[in-house]
Amino acid sequence: ADVPALPRIRQVLRYFGKYAADRGIEVDIKVASDIMIPKVPLSLYGGIVLNLYTNALKAIIAKPDADADGRSILISASEQGGRHRLVVADTGIGIPTSLSERIFDPLFTTTDSQNDPLRSGMGLGLTLVRRAARAFGGSVRVSAPPLGYVTCFEVTFPSGDRK
């Protein structure tokens, strides 16, 4: 059965909703009600959303000069050309061009925040996101961010029968 993406994404974001609100981080969700989750396990889709969302939160917290107006995350999902497209963009510290390929390497991390509940990452999240996407015929990449955002991850999956 088809599962709408919007309620699932909202459910995942609730885990850190208070964390984001307490830090003045606005989360904008742009997902039409008729967009369905791609034909992958629900837990896998939720895990991908959760990883990219917490990475975005950490990137914003790591930006020392982040003003209250500029702390935002955009999460969108759409169907384009027979593919499901999930986008997570943020106004955080950004990814230096020199590191844009290394971020998918196992055990590579750019986070180091010991005074924060999210703490430093282990460097496995993006590796697992990439493996999971590829296992279901999808992909993940850093793409050009929408206007007003600094970093953008785009995950795509083919449409088809749910596994």
C-alpha positions in Angstrom: 0.0 0.0 0.0 1.1 3.5 -0.7 2.2 5.6 2.3 2.0 9.4 2.3 5.4 11.0 2.9 4.2 14.1 4.8 3.0 12.4 8.0 6.0 10.1 8.0 8.4 13.0 7.7 6.6 15.0 10.4 6.8 12.0 12.7 10.5 11.7 12.2 11.0 15.5 12.8 9.1 15.4 16.1 12.1 13.5 17.7 14.1 16.7 17.7 11.4 19.2 17.4 11.9 20.7 20.9 15.7 20.7 20.3 15.2 22.8 17.1 12.6 25.1 18.7 14.8 25.7 21.8 17.6 26.9 19.5 15.4 29.1 17.2 15.8 26.8 14.2 12.8 26.9 11.8 12.0 23.8 10.0 10.1 24.3 6.7 8.5 21.2 5.3 7.4 21.3 1.6 5.7 18.0 0.8 2.4 17.8 -1.0 -0.2 15.6 0.6 -0.3 13.3 -2.5 3.5 12.5 -2.4 4.1 8.9 -1.4 7.1 7.4 0.2 9.2 5.6 -2.4 9.1 1.8 -2.6 11.6 1.2 0.2 11.1 0.0 3.8 9.5 2.7 5.9 12.2 2.4 8.6 14.9 3.0 5.9 13.1 6.1 4.6 12.7 7.4 8.2 16.3 6.7 9.0 17.5 8.7 6.0 15.3 11.6 6.9 16.4 11.5 10.5 20.1 11.4 9.6 20.0 14.3 7.1 17.8 16.3 9.6 20.2 15.8 12.5 23.2 16.6 10.3 21.4 19.9 9.3 20.8 20.7 13.0 24.4 20.1 13.9 25.6 22.3 10.9 23.4 25.2 12.1 24.5 24.8 15.8 28.2 24.7 14.6 27.8 28.1 12.9 29.0 30.6 15.5 27.6 33.7 13.9 24.1 32.3 13.1 21.6 35.0 13.6 18.1 34.2 14.8 16.5 34.9 11.4 19.0 32.7 9.5 18.6 29.4 11.3 16.5 27.2 9.1 16.1 23.8 7.5 14.1 23.0 4.4 12.8 19.4 3.9 11.0 18.7 0.7 9.8 15.6 -1.2 8.5 15.4 -4.7 7.9 13.1 -7.6 9.8 13.9 -10.8 10.2 11.7 -13.9 9.2 8.5 -12.1 11.6 9.2 -9.2 11.0 10.2 -5.6 13.2 13.2 -4.7 13.9 14.0 -1.0 15.8 17.3 -0.3 17.2 18.5 3.0 18.8 22.0 2.9 20.2 24.1 5.8 21.7 27.4 6.6 24.6 25.9 8.6 28.3 26.1 8.2 28.4 24.5 4.8 30.7 21.9 3.3 34.0 23.0 2.0 34.5 21.9 -1.7 37.6 20.1 -0.7 35.5 17.8 1.6 32.5 17.3 -0.6 33.5 13.8 -1.7 35.1 12.7 1.6 31.9 13.2 3.6 30.5 9.9 2.3 33.7 8.0 3.5 33.2 5.7 6.4 34.4 7.2 9.8 34.9 10.7 8.3 33.2 13.4 10.3 33.2 17.1 10.4 31.3 17.4 13.7 33.0 18.0 17.0 30.5 19.4 19.5 31.0 18.1 23.0 28.8 20.6 24.6 25.6 19.7 22.7 23.1 16.8 23.1 23.6 15.7 19.5 27.4 15.4 20.1 29.9 14.6 17.5 29.1 12.1 14.8 30.8 8.8 14.2 31.2 9.4 10.5 28.8 6.6 9.5 25.5 8.4 8.8 26.1 9.6 5.3 27.9 6.3 4.4 24.8 4.4 5.5 22.5 6.8 3.7 24.4 6.3 0.5 24.5 2.5 0.9 20.8 2.4 1.7 19.8 4.5 -1.3 22.0 2.5 -3.7 20.5 -0.8 -2.3 17.1 0.4 -3.6 18.3 1.8 -7.0 18.7 5.3 -5.6 21.4 7.9 -5.0 22.4 10.7 -2.7 24.5 13.7 -3.5 25.3 17.2 -2.4 23.4 19.5 -4.8 23.1 23.2 -5.4 21.1 24.6 -2.4 17.9 26.6 -2.9 18.2 30.4 -2.5 18.9 31.3 1.1 20.4 28.0 2.0 24.0 26.9 2.3 24.0 23.1 2.0 21.7 20.7 0.3 21.5 16.9 0.2 19.3 15.3 -2.5 18.3 11.6 -2.2 16.4 10.0 -5.1 14.7 6.7 -5.5 12.9 5.1 -8.4 9.2 4.6 -8.2 8.0 0.9 -8.3 6.7 -1.9 -6.1 7.3 -1.7 -2.4 9.8 -4.3 -1.2 
